[in-house]
């Protein structure tokens, strides 16, 4: 898993939905500094928020780990 790639993917998905880091953080009960760290590839979110974050961003858990969109046929 490439933390930088995953972080950029999270940021791109968040921005495409018009959400701020603060809005994402509030929905997850975290700080916007945490979201910033994820997006910069410093660390990953806590495993307890993976599903909620993926649902919020409209991505699958596999796409989250891959750091990219995965077409259905793959």
Secondary structure, 3 states (H helix, E strand, C coil): CCHHHHHHHHHHHHHHCCCCHHHHHHHHCCCHHHHHHHHCCCCCCCHHHHHHHHHHHCCCHHHHHHCCCCCCCC
